[in-house]
Amino acid sequence: MNIWLVMALGGLITFGIRFSLIYLFGKFHIPETMRKALHYVPPAVLSAIIFPEVFLREGALSFSLENHRLLAGLIAIVAAWISRNTFTTILAGMIALFLLQFFGV
Amino acid sequence: MTSLKNKYFWAGIRAEFPLLIGVFPFGMIYGALAIEAGLSAVEAQMMSPIVFAGSAQFITTQLINNVAPGFVIVLTIAVVNLRHMLYSASLAPYLASLPTRWKALLSYLLTDEAYAPSIIHYETNELQPESHWFMLGAGLALWAIWMFSTATGILLGTAIPDSWSLDFALPLTFIAMVVPALKTRPAIAAALTAGGAALVAYALPYKLGLLIAALAGIIVGTLLENKTVGARLSGDS
């Protein structure tokens, strides 16, 4: 197996996937429903990344207090809701996590 | 005009900054794992600019470790990065008027971490002249840190202790981006559906859980929006 060939093909395919619809947009008619659907990509994708990071510990659902990331994540959600500020949200979540880990609740 | 480009470029870098904190340890772990899997330092380093996709690079080192055939690795990279097609679709309307070389450059830089701040920027501020420089700033900042953290991991191994939990900066930044964007019921429903589905589908390999969960959220959001609009129309008549 030639590792350089594998990397080159992997890189080309990755680029092709990312470029695909950016390139094709405008070359075809896009139905109204599809345009609407695009607006739900950000909340859907970001939540699909966030939830497992917060609710799962070692691949299993964990709602206990020992799941520090769950509590810190919830605090960050509240901070984001109130402050609407990126820095405040991250700071609140990180400090909460550090404190929880330090005091080992 | 130049100052406008500057403004957006630096705004993109600033928006990317918290994500860089979370990405750095991942880059180091990738670099260290690639060396452990038997890649040379040059091969390990060069995979970062050539493939430029964190999760795919992780899985590639794992497959190399297991002596998987080349075509299996290439196919796996394709499946792992399939979710980027959603990002491509989502950004496409905002990049439509750019020359092809810009579309190509921004596509090359289109990772999870470049997508998130860029799409939030576009959806919040609408399309403005020169605002693609925002995405360039965010994407290049991530690119530079990914190269640097890869090199650090190759040279030093994973020197940052797990207990620092720097990786938690990634979901936190995504929380900071998504929560203010949840302004309508369909958007909230899309987020909760996708999040819940991601938990259920977590065990699926190759990031397919993320892709399926995102699609579920998008479908629920769109259906609800159509229903709400439909109800309003029939209520008015």
Interface residues (C-beta under 8 A of the other chain):
Chain A: M1 N2 I3 W4 L5 V6 M7 A8 L9 G10 G11 I13 T14 F15 I17 R18 F19 S20 L21 I22 Y23 L24 F25 G26 T33 R35 K36 A37 L38 H39 Y40 V41 P42 P43 A44 V45 L46 S47 A48 I49 I50 F51 P52 E53 V54 F55 L56 G59 L61 R69 A72 G73 A76 I77 A80 W81 R84 N85 T86 F87 T89 I90 G93 M94 L97 F98 Q101
Chain B: A15 P18 L39 E43 M46 M47 I50 V51 F52 A53 A56 T60 I64 P69 G70 I73 V74 I77 A78 N81 L82 R83 H84 M85 L86 Y87 S88 A89 S90 L91 A92 P93 L95 A96 T100 K103 A104 L106 S107 Y108 L110 D112 Y115 A116 I119 I120 E123 S163 S165 F168 A169 L170 P171 L172 T173 F174 I175 A176 M177 V178 V179 P180 A181 L182 P186 A187 I188 A190 A191 L192 T193 A194 G195 G196 A197 A198 L199 Y202 A203 G209 L210 A213 A214 L215 A216 G217 I218 I219 G221 T222 E225 N226
